[in-house]
Amino acid sequence: MTMDKGSPQRSGLVIRTTTGAILPLVTNPEGIRAITGDQRSAHAIRDDCAHGVIPTLPRAGGSGAHHRIPVARMLDDLGVRYEIIPARDVAS
């Protein structure tokens, strides 16, 4: 986030679905629950990531690194239409 005349501005890119939902480019298992409404625990979703059921990006190094799930790919798999836009274009 950058500051301009005391007003915060977002930088980077986000996903906007055709229904208007704004989503991050990458999320974690808990984010998948929120996006899809999956009722399973975050641990069950992590297990799916570990077994390759849910595609993930390479994990960051270090102990306790979380699974990183590309949201656009997941939306493609679900058939949800979207566009990737600059975060600054999102009305606050």
Residue pairs with C-beta under 8 A, 6 or more apart in sequence:
1 8
1 9
1 10
1 11
2 8
2 9
2 11
3 9
9 88
10 87
10 88
10 90
10 92
11 87
11 88
12 25
12 86
12 87
13 25
13 84
13 85
13 86
13 87
14 22
14 23
14 24
14 25
14 84
14 85
14 86
14 87
14 90
15 22
15 23
15 24
15 25
15 71
15 72
15 75
15 82
15 83
15 84
15 85
16 22
16 23
16 82
16 83
16 84
16 85
16 90
17 23
17 75
17 80
17 81
17 82
18 80
18 81
18 82
22 90
23 35
23 71
23 75
23 82
24 31
24 71
25 70
25 71
25 72
25 84
26 57
26 68
26 69
26 70
26 71
27 35
27 68
27 69
27 71
28 42
28 66
28 67
28 68
28 69
29 42
29 43
29 45
29 46
29 49
29 66
29 67
29 69
30 42
30 45
31 69
31 71
32 38
32 45
32 54
32 69
32 74
33 39
33 40
33 42
33 45
35 71
35 74
36 74
36 78
38 45
45 54
46 67
48 54
49 56
49 67
49 69
50 67
54 67
54 69
54 74
55 69
55 70
55 73
55 74
56 67
56 68
56 69
56 70
57 68
57 69
57 70
58 68
59 65
59 66
59 67
59 68
60 66
60 68
72 82
72 84
75 81
75 82
